[in-house]
Amino acid sequence: MNIFSLLFTQILYRPIFNLLVVFLAIFGGNLGISIILLTLIVRFAMIKTTLAGNDMQKGMGALQPKLAEIQEKYKDDPKRVSAETMKVFKTDGKGAFKGCLMMLIQIPVFIGLYRVVRRISNNQVPAERLYSFFHGFGVQYLDPAHINHHFLGMDLLATKNIGLTIAAAIFTYLQTKFTTLAKPATPTVPWQKAPDMGKMMGFMNIFLVFMIASFVYTMNAAVGLYIVTTTLFSVVQYGWQ
């Protein structure tokens, strides 16, 4: 195991897995409730970075009128356009770039969460990842036979769940709509006439909805439940903002 895999396992994967075992122990091995609570806990823990990312999108949108004004005012002087554009980014764009960095931090966390749910849904419980002080508490749930994988009439180990597929598609669509509204459709590019990105973004959003729906349909329902929970959380969060 290389250093990056080791860091990922010890800093992200292992704590998330142990938290899932805690929820399994508290709720009698109910996998559905445990996945929902685990997802919500992780999302709430990342709320600061998520809000920073949303502010980044809004901040970039707020910069567009200033960039457009510079482009129009100095349209005959490309060097001045470049200099003034850099000034705007230095003075008003710090928050936006900070938000972008905060968004990148979320990626490995969500990968860790997904991998934990994926392995559990495939009856691959990594017993060696359980912390020693949990052995007397949740060790029985390292045996898949003690995990209740039936939730709201669904078998979370089965694939092709229509209900979760539809829910994932709806929430993903709403999430993309909120995201699109938070940023300008057509970015300003110095010296160039920027293409209208509205239609392109529309096609990309539709493609993303179908891609997520197809993924949920082919994966175990446990993974689908995780995706539905996290996309619903994003929709509620965007709506709240």
Secondary structure, DSSP 8 states (H G I E B T S, - for coil): --HHHHHHIIIIIHHHHHHHHHHHHHTTTBHHHHHHHHHHHHHHHTHHHHHHHHHHHHHHHHHHHHHHHHHHHTTT-HHHHHHHHHHHHHHHSHHHHHHHHHHHHHHHHHHHHHHHHHHHHTT---GGGS-GGGHHHHGGGGSGGG-B-EETTEETT-S--HHHHHHHHHHHHHHHHHHHHTS-SS---TTS-----HHHHHHHHHHHHHHHHHHHHHS-HHHHHHHHHHHHHHHHHHHH-
